[in-house]
Amino acid sequence: MVLRALTLALVFVGCSESKMVGVDSRGPEASDTPSDGPDDSGDPPNDPATDDTGAPCNDADGDGVCDADDECEGHDDGVDGDGDGVADGCDPCPDDVLDDTDGDGVCDSEDACAGHDDGVDADGDGVADGCDPCPDDSLDDSDDDGICDGEDICDGFADHLDLDGDGIPDGCDPCPMDNPDDADGDGICTSLDECEGHDDAADVDGDGVADGCDVCPVDAGDDSDGDGLCDSEDVCPGYDDASDLDGDGVADGCDPCPEDDPDDLDGDGVCDSDPQPLPRGLIIAYTGAEVPPGWLVCNGESGTPDLRQRFVLGSFDAEPGGPGGGSPHAHDGFTGMVEMSTDSASPPGRSCSPPGAWCTQKSSNATHSHDMTHDHAVESDAALPPYFDVVYLMNDSATSVPSESVFGRIDAWEDDGAAESVWSIREDLDDRFLRGSSSTEAGAVGGSFAHDHSGFAALETATGVYYGGYGMTVTCYGASTTDLNHSHGYEHDHAFSEEFNAPPFVRALWVSPLEETAAPMDRSVALWSGVPDTVPMGWVLADGTHGGPDLSGVYVLGTASPSSVGEVGGSGEHVHSMDGDPGGYTASSSGGNGHCTSGGGLMGFHSHGVPGHDHDMSPSSNDPPNWRLSYIMYTGESD
């Protein structure tokens, strides 16, 4: 279109400037060649029909070329700027040798799209399609990613950026770092997926953890106690279900007795392994006026031992002890036997007086002595050690220690303000053993550390049958009669020594709580009615292995002095010594029947000398009436 306009313009311009050109003066055919001058340029040579010789021609454009020969009318045929053989005036592209090589009507020098039709612009973006990288896109590559918008996979973003290599440009990839993007189809990129392979939005318990990755999908707290079990499956919430020390199938945290299987064998509401400050069967001494509730008097009833009028002897035998000891005692009832005889005597005879027969004084009466072998019966004596009567009580269902109960303390008393504010030393029980009262009244005292068997005296008789020298009956003026049987009395006494009669003991502080309290004093001592193997938890046998002295085979004697705690004394038996008898004479006695009838003779009145002597005594046990029980000490510990 541009070229056509340009051609028409040139034509119009040539017509407006008509000029005449002179005839060639050299004559016909002189130079009638296509190049012999402007008048016949282009004419065939020697062509009469076209020769201008002799006559001028029109040269309207004044270019020296007759109009009939003018190649570019209206323009100077000699001006050919691009040297393409076409005068510039008629050259649509005077600056282009090839003019419009792509045939798009646009000179090459003006061609916006060389080699292509500049008029073809399908997308109307002013860029010929041949030179338009994106001929169908008016904006070509609006996101500058090197890909036409029409072919752009990801408008507005660089299609070549694909970090995850999934073929989807990052700008349009919902998950630019994931291939595949959302493997579990839950709408969340794999790299951001909190629960891969599961739907992150499925959260039944609302704990922010997808069910598929929630160890406990129905529990908001999952495993709140950290025992590896979901709360909804937890047997023992808040505790480790796997922790079961006693193996009873109940987790320790929910097991009332985590160290015991079974938990409470005796059904007393206290775990078998737990410290039991007041176990059922515990025996204590009591000095109050009324028996407190939950306690039984130890009178032999309701399964209690009968401790009335009895002292307690420590015993750790396999079986609970029974009664023992004794009072009163008499040292086996006798002193040692003494073998002795009187001295010899030859008493004179005596004659009968009328009206009996007249007899001469007897002669040849037998010299004789008497057997004085003897012992003594010893009167018995109670010989009890010093005591204070208490009421022994056994726990049946009590849960507190009564204020007037009495416990032993076999450790030294420390200046502990806390202990002194609750417990006090019973000074009224100093130097006293405890004895069970015969009733429910306490407080009677008695006994002593020493005794004798005073008031002893005895009349011993010298006995025997003694004969005269002739062995015949006396007649008047005849031989001496047989000396008849007779005896002599010898009364005498022996003094006894006073002896210490305290049984084996260990000194302890007798202590009482100032008010009702929940537990005994630490390391205080009470009594156990069962076998040693059943000592309840929190208590130990007072056998010397847990601190303090061994109370086996001993009694406990009170002291008010802490420095005396643990002292031992007493003995298992005692024996008295006896003063000797210096000797003397028996009572006077005569033999015979007192008559001379039938020639009977009489022995004269006489006595015998008795030698000095003494006796040995057998020993006797110091054990008062007792009951053997185990002394136990409170520790408050589980082991």
C-alpha positions as CSV (number, residue, x, y, z in Angstrom):
1,M,0.0,0.0,0.0
2,V,2.8,2.4,0.8
3,L,4.6,1.4,-2.4
4,R,1.5,2.1,-4.5
5,A,0.9,5.5,-3.1
6,L,4.4,6.4,-3.7
7,T,4.2,5.4,-7.4
8,L,1.1,7.4,-8.1
9,A,2.6,10.5,-6.5
10,L,5.6,10.2,-8.8
11,V,3.4,9.9,-11.9
12,F,1.4,13.0,-11.0
13,V,4.5,15.0,-10.4
14,G,5.9,14.0,-14.0
15,C,2.9,15.2,-15.8
16,S,3.0,18.6,-14.3
17,E,6.3,19.5,-15.7
18,S,6.2,19.0,-19.5
19,K,9.5,20.0,-21.2
20,M,10.8,19.8,-24.8
21,V,14.1,18.1,-25.5
22,G,16.2,19.2,-28.8
23,V,16.7,16.9,-31.8
24,D,19.9,15.0,-32.0
25,S,22.1,17.2,-34.4
26,R,24.4,14.6,-35.5
27,G,22.0,13.2,-38.1
28,P,20.1,10.1,-38.5
29,E,21.7,7.0,-37.2
30,A,24.8,8.9,-36.3
31,S,24.4,7.9,-32.7
32,D,21.2,6.2,-32.7
33,T,21.9,3.7,-29.9
34,P,20.2,3.2,-26.7
35,S,23.0,5.2,-25.1
36,D,23.5,7.9,-27.7
37,G,21.7,10.6,-25.9
38,P,18.6,11.3,-24.0
39,D,16.5,11.7,-27.1
40,D,16.6,8.1,-28.0
41,S,17.8,6.3,-25.1
42,G,16.4,3.0,-25.0
43,D,15.4,3.0,-28.7
44,P,16.4,0.1,-30.7
45,P,19.5,1.0,-32.7
46,N,19.0,2.3,-36.3
47,D,15.3,2.1,-35.9
48,P,13.7,4.7,-38.1
49,A,10.5,4.3,-36.3
50,T,12.0,5.5,-33.0
51,D,14.8,7.7,-33.9
52,D,14.4,11.2,-32.7
53,T,16.8,12.7,-35.1
54,G,15.8,15.6,-36.6
55,A,13.0,16.4,-34.2
56,P,12.9,17.3,-30.4
57,C,11.1,15.1,-27.8
58,N,9.1,15.8,-24.7
59,D,11.0,15.5,-21.4
60,A,8.3,16.4,-18.9
61,D,10.4,15.6,-15.8
62,G,13.4,17.3,-17.2
63,D,15.7,14.4,-16.5
64,G,17.1,14.4,-20.0
65,V,15.2,11.4,-21.0
66,C,12.3,11.7,-23.5
67,D,9.1,10.9,-22.0
68,A,8.7,8.1,-24.4
69,D,11.9,6.6,-23.1
70,D,11.5,7.8,-19.5
71,E,11.7,4.9,-17.1
72,C,10.5,7.0,-14.3
73,E,8.3,9.7,-15.5
74,G,8.3,12.7,-13.4
75,H,11.5,11.8,-11.8
76,D,15.1,11.9,-12.7
77,D,15.9,8.5,-14.1
78,G,19.5,9.1,-13.3
79,V,19.0,9.3,-9.5
80,D,19.2,5.8,-8.1
81,G,20.4,6.0,-4.5
82,D,20.3,2.3,-3.8
83,G,21.8,1.4,-7.1
84,D,19.2,-1.1,-7.8
85,G,18.6,0.2,-11.4
86,V,15.3,1.8,-10.5
87,A,15.3,5.6,-10.4
88,D,14.6,6.7,-6.9
89,G,11.5,8.5,-8.0
90,C,10.0,5.3,-9.2
91,D,11.8,3.1,-6.6
92,P,9.3,2.2,-3.9
93,C,12.3,1.7,-1.7
94,P,14.9,4.1,-3.0
95,D,17.2,3.2,-0.1
96,D,16.9,-0.6,-0.5
97,V,18.6,-2.5,-3.2
98,L,16.2,-5.3,-2.7
99,D,13.3,-3.0,-1.9
100,D,10.9,-5.3,-0.1
101,T,12.5,-8.7,0.0
102,D,9.7,-10.2,2.2
103,G,7.0,-8.8,-0.1
104,D,5.0,-7.4,2.7
105,G,4.8,-3.9,1.0
106,V,7.2,-2.4,3.5
107,C,10.7,-1.4,2.3
108,D,13.4,-3.5,3.9
109,S,14.9,-0.4,5.6
110,E,11.5,0.3,7.0
111,D,10.5,-3.2,7.6
112,A,9.6,-3.8,11.2
113,C,9.8,-7.5,10.6
114,A,12.3,-8.4,7.9
115,G,11.4,-11.5,6.1
116,H,7.9,-11.4,7.3
117,D,4.8,-9.5,6.4
118,D,4.6,-6.6,8.7
119,G,0.9,-6.3,8.0
120,V,0.2,-9.6,9.6
121,D,-0.4,-9.0,13.3
122,A,-2.9,-11.5,14.6
123,D,-2.7,-10.4,18.2
124,G,-2.8,-6.6,17.3
125,D,0.1,-5.9,19.5
126,G,1.8,-3.8,16.7
127,V,4.4,-6.5,16.2
128,A,4.3,-8.4,12.9
129,D,3.5,-12.0,13.6
130,G,6.8,-13.0,11.9
131,C,8.7,-11.1,14.4
132,D,6.3,-11.5,17.3
133,P,7.6,-14.2,19.7
134,C,4.1,-14.6,20.8
135,P,2.0,-13.8,17.6
136,D,-1.2,-14.8,19.3
137,D,-0.5,-12.8,22.5
138,S,-1.0,-9.1,22.6
139,L,1.2,-8.9,25.7
140,D,3.5,-11.6,24.4
141,D,5.2,-12.8,27.6
142,S,3.7,-10.7,30.3
143,D,5.5,-12.6,33.1
144,D,8.9,-12.4,31.4
145,D,9.4,-16.1,31.8
146,G,10.3,-16.7,28.1
147,I,7.0,-18.4,27.4
148,C,4.2,-16.7,25.5
149,D,1.1,-16.0,27.5
150,G,-0.9,-18.3,25.3
151,E,1.5,-21.1,26.0
152,D,2.3,-20.0,29.5
153,I,1.6,-22.9,32.0
154,C,1.7,-20.5,34.9
155,D,0.6,-16.9,34.1
156,G,2.4,-14.3,36.0
157,F,5.2,-16.6,37.1
158,A,8.3,-18.1,35.6
159,D,7.4,-21.5,34.1
160,H,11.0,-22.7,34.3
161,L,11.1,-22.4,38.1
162,D,10.1,-25.9,39.4
163,L,11.9,-26.7,42.6
164,D,10.2,-30.0,43.2
165,G,10.5,-31.1,39.6
166,D,6.9,-32.1,39.3
167,G,6.3,-30.2,36.0
168,I,4.3,-27.5,37.6
169,P,6.0,-24.1,37.9
170,D,6.5,-23.0,41.4
171,G,4.2,-19.9,40.9
172,C,1.3,-22.1,40.1
173,D,2.3,-25.1,42.2
174,P,0.2,-25.3,45.4
175,C,3.1,-27.1,46.9
176,P,6.3,-25.9,45.1
177,M,8.5,-27.9,47.3
178,D,6.7,-31.2,47.1
179,N,6.5,-33.9,44.5
180,P,3.9,-35.2,44.8
181,D,2.2,-32.1,46.1
182,D,-0.3,-33.5,48.6
183,A,0.4,-37.3,48.8
184,D,-2.4,-37.9,51.2
185,G,-5.0,-35.7,49.5
186,D,-5.8,-33.7,52.6
187,G,-5.3,-30.3,51.0
188,I,-2.0,-29.7,52.8
189,C,1.4,-29.8,51.0
190,T,3.5,-32.8,51.9
191,S,6.3,-30.7,53.3
192,L,3.8,-28.9,55.5
193,D,1.8,-32.0,56.3
194,E,1.7,-32.6,60.0
195,C,0.4,-36.0,59.5
196,E,1.7,-37.5,56.2
197,G,-0.5,-40.2,54.7
198,H,-3.5,-39.0,56.7
199,D,-6.0,-36.2,56.6
200,D,-4.7,-33.3,58.8
201,A,-8.2,-31.9,59.2
202,A,-9.5,-35.1,60.8
203,D,-9.1,-34.4,64.5
204,V,-11.8,-36.1,66.6
205,D,-10.4,-35.1,70.0
206,G,-9.6,-31.5,68.9
207,D,-6.1,-31.6,70.3
208,G,-4.5,-30.2,67.1
209,V,-3.0,-33.5,66.1
210,A,-4.5,-35.2,63.1
211,D,-6.2,-38.5,64.0
212,G,-3.9,-40.5,61.7
213,C,-0.8,-39.3,63.6
214,D,-2.5,-39.0,67.0
215,V,-1.5,-41.8,69.3
216,C,-4.7,-41.3,71.1
217,P,-7.2,-40.0,68.5
218,V,-10.1,-39.8,70.9
219,D,-8.2,-38.3,73.8
220,A,-7.5,-34.6,73.9
221,G,-4.8,-35.1,76.5
222,D,-3.6,-38.3,74.7
223,D,-1.5,-39.9,77.5
224,S,-1.7,-37.2,80.2
225,D,0.1,-39.4,82.7
226,G,2.9,-40.5,80.3
227,D,2.5,-44.2,80.9
228,G,2.2,-45.1,77.2
229,L,-1.6,-45.7,77.4
230,C,-4.2,-43.4,76.0
231,D,-6.3,-41.7,78.7
232,S,-9.4,-43.5,77.4
233,E,-7.7,-46.8,77.8
234,D,-5.9,-45.9,81.0
235,V,-6.6,-48.3,83.9
236,C,-5.1,-45.9,86.4
237,P,-5.4,-42.2,85.1
238,G,-2.7,-40.0,86.3
239,Y,-0.3,-42.9,87.0
240,D,1.9,-45.4,85.2
241,D,-0.2,-48.4,84.5
242,A,2.9,-50.5,84.0
243,S,4.2,-49.8,87.5
244,D,2.9,-52.7,89.7
245,L,5.4,-53.4,92.5
246,D,3.4,-56.1,94.1
247,G,2.3,-57.8,90.9
248,D,-1.4,-57.8,91.8
249,G,-2.6,-56.4,88.5
250,V,-3.4,-53.0,90.0
251,A,-1.2,-50.1,89.0
252,D,0.7,-48.7,92.0
253,G,-0.9,-45.3,91.6
254,C,-4.4,-46.8,92.0
255,D,-3.4,-49.6,94.3
256,P,-4.3,-48.8,98.0
257,C,-1.5,-51.0,99.0
258,P,1.1,-50.9,96.1
259,E,3.6,-53.1,98.0
260,D,1.1,-55.8,99.1
261,D,-0.6,-58.7,97.4
262,P,-3.1,-59.2,98.8
263,D,-3.4,-55.6,99.9
264,D,-4.8,-55.9,103.4
265,L,-4.7,-59.5,104.5
266,D,-6.2,-59.0,107.9
267,G,-8.9,-56.6,106.7
268,D,-8.0,-53.9,109.1
269,G,-8.0,-51.1,106.6
270,V,-4.2,-50.8,106.7
271,C,-1.9,-52.1,104.0
272,D,0.2,-55.0,105.2
273,S,3.4,-53.2,104.2
274,D,2.4,-49.7,105.5
275,P,3.6,-48.5,108.8
276,Q,0.9,-49.3,111.3
277,P,1.2,-47.0,114.4
278,L,-1.7,-48.9,116.1
279,P,-2.0,-52.4,114.7
280,R,-4.7,-54.7,115.9
281,G,-3.2,-56.9,118.6
282,L,-0.8,-54.2,120.0
283,I,-0.7,-54.4,123.8
284,I,0.0,-51.3,125.9
285,A,0.0,-50.4,129.6
286,Y,-2.6,-48.0,130.8
287,T,-3.0,-46.0,134.0
288,G,-6.3,-44.2,133.2
289,A,-9.5,-44.5,135.1
290,E,-11.7,-45.7,132.3
291,V,-10.9,-48.1,129.4
292,P,-10.8,-46.1,126.2
293,P,-12.9,-47.2,123.3
294,G,-11.4,-49.6,120.8
295,W,-9.2,-51.3,123.5
296,L,-9.8,-54.6,125.2
297,V,-8.6,-55.4,128.8
298,C,-6.1,-58.3,128.8
299,N,-8.1,-60.6,131.1
300,G,-7.9,-63.8,129.0
301,E,-11.2,-63.0,127.2
302,S,-11.9,-62.1,123.6
303,G,-8.5,-63.5,122.5
304,T,-6.5,-61.4,124.9
305,P,-3.8,-62.9,127.2
306,D,-4.6,-62.9,130.9
307,L,-2.0,-60.4,132.2
308,R,-3.8,-59.7,135.5
309,Q,-1.3,-59.9,138.5
310,R,1.4,-60.7,136.0
311,F,4.6,-59.1,134.9
312,V,5.8,-59.3,131.3
313,L,8.9,-61.2,130.4
314,G,10.4,-60.5,127.0
315,S,10.3,-63.5,124.7
316,F,10.9,-63.9,121.0
317,D,10.0,-67.6,120.8
318,A,8.3,-68.9,117.7
319,E,5.0,-69.1,119.5
320,P,3.5,-66.5,121.9
321,G,4.4,-67.3,125.5
322,G,2.1,-68.3,128.3
323,P,2.2,-67.9,132.1
324,G,5.4,-68.5,134.0
325,G,7.2,-67.6,137.2
326,G,5.8,-68.0,140.6
327,S,5.1,-66.4,143.9
328,P,5.4,-67.0,146.8
329,H,8.5,-69.2,146.9
330,A,10.2,-71.3,149.6
331,H,13.5,-72.4,148.1
332,D,12.2,-75.8,147.3
333,G,10.6,-76.0,150.8
334,F,13.6,-77.1,152.8
335,T,17.1,-76.2,154.0
336,G,19.9,-78.6,153.4
337,M,19.8,-81.8,155.6
338,V,22.4,-81.9,158.4
339,E,23.6,-85.3,159.7
340,M,24.6,-85.0,163.4
341,S,24.2,-86.8,166.7
342,T,24.2,-85.7,170.4
343,D,27.0,-86.6,172.7
344,S,26.9,-89.8,174.8
345,A,25.4,-90.0,178.3
346,S,25.3,-92.7,181.0
347,P,22.4,-91.8,183.1
348,P,22.1,-93.5,186.6
349,G,19.3,-95.8,187.4
350,R,16.7,-95.0,190.0
351,S,14.7,-97.2,192.3
352,C,11.1,-97.5,192.7
353,S,9.4,-96.4,195.8
354,P,6.7,-98.3,197.7
355,P,4.0,-99.4,197.3
356,G,5.9,-100.9,194.4
357,A,8.7,-103.4,194.7
358,W,11.8,-102.3,196.5
359,C,14.5,-102.0,194.0
360,T,18.1,-101.1,194.3
361,Q,19.6,-98.4,192.2
362,K,20.2,-99.7,188.8
363,S,23.7,-100.3,187.6
364,S,25.2,-100.8,184.2
365,N,22.8,-98.4,182.4
366,A,23.8,-98.1,178.7
367,T,25.9,-95.2,177.6
368,H,24.1,-93.7,174.6
369,S,23.6,-90.8,172.2
370,H,20.8,-89.7,169.9
371,D,20.5,-89.0,166.2
372,M,20.0,-85.3,165.6
373,T,20.0,-85.4,161.7
374,H,17.5,-82.7,160.6
375,D,16.6,-79.9,158.2
376,H,14.1,-77.0,158.5
377,A,10.9,-76.1,156.7
378,V,11.2,-72.6,155.3
379,E,8.1,-70.5,155.4
380,S,7.3,-69.0,151.9
381,D,7.6,-65.4,151.0
382,A,6.1,-63.5,148.0
383,A,9.3,-61.8,147.2
384,L,7.9,-59.6,144.4
385,P,10.1,-56.9,142.9
386,P,8.8,-53.3,143.2
387,Y,5.8,-52.9,140.9
388,F,3.2,-50.5,139.8
389,D,-0.2,-52.0,138.8
390,V,-1.3,-51.0,135.3
391,V,-4.2,-52.2,133.1
392,Y,-2.9,-54.0,130.1
393,L,-5.0,-53.2,127.0
394,M,-5.0,-54.8,123.5
395,N,-6.0,-52.8,120.5
396,D,-9.1,-54.1,118.8
397,S,-10.2,-51.1,116.7
398,A,-8.6,-48.0,118.2
399,T,-7.0,-45.4,115.9
400,S,-5.3,-43.2,118.6
401,V,-3.0,-43.6,121.5
402,P,-4.8,-42.7,124.8
403,S,-3.3,-40.0,126.9
404,E,-2.5,-42.2,129.9
405,S,-1.0,-45.1,128.1
406,V,2.5,-46.1,129.1
407,F,5.3,-47.0,126.6
408,G,8.9,-47.8,127.2
409,R,11.7,-45.8,125.7
410,I,14.9,-47.8,125.4
411,D,16.9,-45.0,123.7
412,A,18.4,-42.1,125.5
413,W,16.0,-39.3,125.8
414,E,17.1,-36.3,123.7
415,D,16.3,-32.8,124.4
416,D,13.7,-32.6,121.8
417,G,11.2,-29.8,122.4
418,A,8.7,-31.3,120.0
419,A,8.8,-34.7,121.8
420,E,8.6,-33.1,125.2
421,S,5.6,-31.1,124.2
422,V,3.7,-34.3,123.5
423,W,5.3,-37.0,125.7
424,S,6.5,-36.9,129.3
425,I,8.6,-39.2,131.5
426,R,6.6,-41.0,134.2
427,E,8.6,-40.2,137.3
428,D,6.0,-42.0,139.4
429,L,7.1,-45.2,137.7
430,D,10.8,-44.8,138.6
431,D,12.4,-48.0,139.9
432,R,9.2,-50.0,139.2
433,F,8.3,-52.9,137.1
434,L,4.8,-52.9,135.6
435,R,2.4,-55.5,136.8
436,G,-1.1,-56.2,135.4
437,S,-3.8,-55.1,137.7
438,S,-6.3,-57.6,138.9
439,S,-9.1,-55.3,137.9
440,T,-9.5,-52.2,135.7
441,E,-8.1,-50.0,138.3
442,A,-4.4,-49.0,138.1
443,G,-2.0,-47.4,140.6
444,A,-1.5,-50.1,143.3
445,V,2.2,-50.4,144.3
446,G,4.1,-53.1,146.2
447,G,7.1,-55.4,146.2
448,S,10.7,-54.6,147.0
449,F,14.2,-55.4,145.6
450,A,15.2,-57.6,148.6
451,H,13.6,-60.0,151.1
452,D,14.4,-62.7,153.7
453,H,12.4,-65.4,155.2
454,S,12.1,-64.0,158.7
455,G,10.4,-65.6,161.7
456,F,12.1,-69.0,161.2
457,A,12.3,-71.3,164.4
458,A,12.1,-75.0,164.8
459,L,11.9,-77.7,167.6
460,E,13.9,-80.7,166.7
461,T,13.7,-84.0,168.6
462,A,16.6,-86.4,169.2
463,T,15.2,-89.9,168.8
464,G,16.3,-93.5,169.1
465,V,15.9,-96.8,171.1
466,Y,18.8,-97.5,173.5
467,Y,19.3,-100.7,175.5
468,G,21.0,-101.5,178.8
469,G,24.0,-103.8,179.0
470,Y,22.1,-107.0,180.1
471,G,19.1,-107.1,177.9
472,M,16.9,-108.4,180.7
473,T,14.1,-107.2,183.0
474,V,15.2,-105.9,186.4
475,T,14.1,-107.7,189.5
476,C,14.8,-106.7,193.0
477,Y,18.3,-107.3,193.8
478,G,18.8,-108.7,190.3
479,A,20.5,-107.5,187.2
480,S,19.7,-104.1,185.5
481,T,16.7,-103.8,183.3
482,T,16.7,-102.9,179.6
483,D,16.8,-99.1,179.1
484,L,13.5,-98.1,177.6
485,N,13.0,-95.9,174.5
486,H,13.1,-92.1,175.1
487,S,13.8,-88.9,173.2
488,H,15.0,-85.4,173.9
489,G,13.8,-82.1,172.4
490,Y,16.2,-79.4,171.1
491,E,14.6,-76.1,170.1
492,H,16.8,-73.7,168.1
493,D,16.6,-71.0,165.4
494,H,18.7,-69.8,162.4
495,A,18.7,-66.2,161.0
496,F,18.4,-65.8,157.2
497,S,20.3,-63.2,155.1
498,E,18.3,-60.7,153.1
499,E,18.8,-61.2,149.3
500,F,18.2,-59.1,146.2
501,N,15.3,-60.7,144.3
502,A,14.9,-58.5,141.2
503,P,14.6,-60.6,138.1
504,P,16.8,-59.8,135.1
505,F,15.9,-56.4,133.8
506,V,16.8,-53.5,131.4
507,R,16.1,-50.0,132.5
508,A,13.9,-47.9,130.3
509,L,12.0,-44.6,130.5
510,W,8.3,-45.1,131.1
511,V,6.7,-42.4,129.0
512,S,3.1,-41.3,128.4
513,P,1.5,-38.9,125.9
514,L,0.2,-35.7,127.4
515,E,-2.8,-35.9,125.2
516,E,-4.4,-38.4,122.8
517,T,-2.2,-38.8,119.8
518,A,-2.2,-40.6,116.5
519,A,1.0,-42.6,116.9
520,P,3.4,-43.8,119.5
521,M,6.6,-42.0,120.1
522,D,9.4,-42.8,117.7
523,R,11.4,-45.8,119.1
524,S,9.0,-46.4,121.9
525,V,8.3,-49.9,123.1
526,A,5.1,-51.8,123.5
527,L,4.0,-55.4,123.5
528,W,2.9,-57.8,120.7
529,S,0.4,-60.5,121.3
530,G,1.2,-62.5,118.1
531,V,4.2,-64.5,117.0
532,P,7.4,-62.6,116.2
533,D,7.1,-63.3,112.5
534,T,3.9,-61.3,112.3
535,V,5.2,-58.1,113.8
536,P,3.3,-55.4,111.9
537,M,4.9,-52.9,109.5
538,G,6.4,-49.9,111.2
539,W,7.4,-52.0,114.3
540,V,10.5,-54.1,114.9
541,L,11.4,-56.6,117.5
542,A,13.3,-55.0,120.4
543,D,16.0,-57.7,120.1
544,G,19.0,-55.4,119.9
545,T,19.4,-55.6,116.1
546,H,17.6,-52.2,115.5
547,G,19.3,-50.1,118.1
548,G,18.7,-50.3,121.8
549,P,19.2,-53.3,124.1
550,D,17.9,-56.8,123.6
551,L,14.8,-57.3,125.7
552,S,14.6,-61.0,125.2
553,G,14.5,-62.9,128.5
554,V,14.3,-59.8,130.6
555,Y,11.8,-57.5,132.3
556,V,11.7,-53.8,131.9
557,L,12.4,-51.6,135.0
558,G,11.4,-48.0,134.9
559,T,13.8,-45.1,135.5
560,A,13.3,-41.4,135.6
561,S,16.9,-40.7,134.6
562,P,17.6,-40.7,130.9
563,S,21.3,-41.4,131.6
564,S,20.2,-44.8,133.2
565,V,18.4,-46.0,130.1
566,G,19.8,-49.3,128.9
567,E,21.3,-50.4,132.2
568,V,21.0,-54.0,133.0
569,G,20.6,-55.8,136.3
570,G,18.8,-58.4,138.3
571,S,19.4,-62.2,138.2
572,G,17.5,-65.3,137.4
573,E,17.6,-66.6,141.0
574,H,18.7,-65.9,144.5
575,V,19.8,-67.9,147.6
576,H,19.9,-67.0,151.2
577,S,22.7,-67.8,153.7
578,M,21.8,-69.0,157.2
579,D,23.5,-68.2,160.5
580,G,24.9,-71.3,162.3
581,D,23.6,-72.7,165.6
582,P,26.3,-72.6,168.3
583,G,25.1,-75.9,170.0
584,G,23.7,-76.6,173.6
585,Y,21.9,-79.3,175.4
586,T,18.8,-81.2,174.8
587,A,15.9,-81.1,177.2
588,S,16.1,-83.6,180.2
589,S,14.3,-86.8,179.8
590,S,14.0,-90.2,181.6
591,G,13.3,-93.6,180.2
592,G,11.0,-96.4,181.4
593,N,7.4,-96.5,182.3
594,G,7.7,-94.9,185.7
595,H,6.9,-98.0,187.7
596,C,8.9,-100.9,189.2
597,T,6.1,-103.4,188.9
598,S,7.2,-106.7,187.6
599,G,10.7,-105.6,188.1
600,G,10.5,-102.8,185.5
601,G,13.5,-100.4,185.8
602,L,13.7,-96.7,185.1
603,M,16.5,-94.7,183.5
604,G,17.5,-91.7,185.4
605,F,16.7,-88.1,184.2
606,H,19.4,-86.8,181.9
607,S,20.2,-84.6,178.8
608,H,22.7,-84.6,175.9
609,G,25.1,-82.1,174.5
610,V,24.3,-80.8,170.9
611,P,27.1,-79.7,168.6
612,G,27.1,-76.5,166.7
613,H,25.9,-76.7,163.1
614,D,24.5,-74.8,160.1
615,H,22.5,-75.5,156.9
616,D,22.8,-74.9,153.2
617,M,19.8,-73.4,151.3
618,S,18.8,-74.2,147.8
619,P,18.3,-71.3,145.3
620,S,15.0,-70.0,144.1
621,S,14.0,-68.3,140.9
622,N,13.5,-64.5,140.9
623,D,10.8,-64.7,138.2
624,P,7.6,-63.2,139.5
625,P,4.3,-64.4,138.0
626,N,4.8,-63.5,134.4
627,W,3.5,-63.8,130.8
628,R,6.0,-64.1,127.9
629,L,5.4,-61.6,125.2
630,S,7.5,-59.9,122.5
631,Y,8.7,-56.4,123.1
632,I,8.4,-54.4,119.9
633,M,9.7,-51.0,119.0
634,Y,8.0,-48.4,116.8
635,T,10.0,-47.0,113.9
636,G,7.3,-45.8,111.6
637,E,9.3,-47.2,108.6
638,S,8.1,-49.5,105.9
639,D,11.2,-51.7,105.9
